């Protein structure tokens, strides 16, 4: 697994986590 693949995977996980967090606590992140 290349470095670029790891970066892409990390970005996707971060994006998913952010989306879930925003849906759970939208007011606290604003």
N, C-alpha and C positions, 0 to 999 in steps of 0.2 A: 504494500500500500504506500503510494507516494505521498510526499509532503502536501502536494496540491490537493490530493484526495482527502487527506485529513483535514485540511483547512475548509474544504467544501462541506464535509460532514459536520465539522464544528459549527460552521455558520448555520447550517440547517437545524441542528439541535438547539442552538441559541435562539433562532427565530421561532421555533416551535414552543420553546419554553416561555419566551416573551409573550407570544400569542395566548398561551394558556393562562399565564399570570395576569395579563390584561383582562381576560374574560372573567377571571375569578375576583380580582380586585382592581377594577378600572379606575376608581376614584383615588386610590392611594398613589398610583403612579403618575397622575397628572400633576 
